[in-house]
Amino acid sequence: MVNGKMAIVGDGESITVFKAAGVSAFPAEDETSAKEIIRKVAKEYKIIFVTEELAKPLAQFLKRFDEEPYPVILGVPSKNGSSGYAEEQLKSAMERALGVDILYKD
């Protein structure tokens, strides 16, 4: 099992629940600040959650992390609810890793 810390990057309200659960929380109000935070925390954290509002515009930037086993970067819904982006990214990653769609079979 991998021992590693978890972090979340997102707007202040959306990250509060994660912080209460013991996840290190890093508030970012825009893509520029989120990108800088992710660069810094990627060296120390194994799992980084990013709220969908930030993950979607940073998709190209976040792809560079796909080539290494860690950190794993996952989009999560924000206080505004889900846009479906994080779910679609998870489905795509699972298909790439396993070669089949095991979660969302039609």
Beta strands, then each sheet from edge to edge (+ up, - down):
strand 1: 5-10
strand 2: 24-27
strand 3: 45-51
strand 4: 72-76
sheet 1: 2+ 1+ 3+ 4+
end
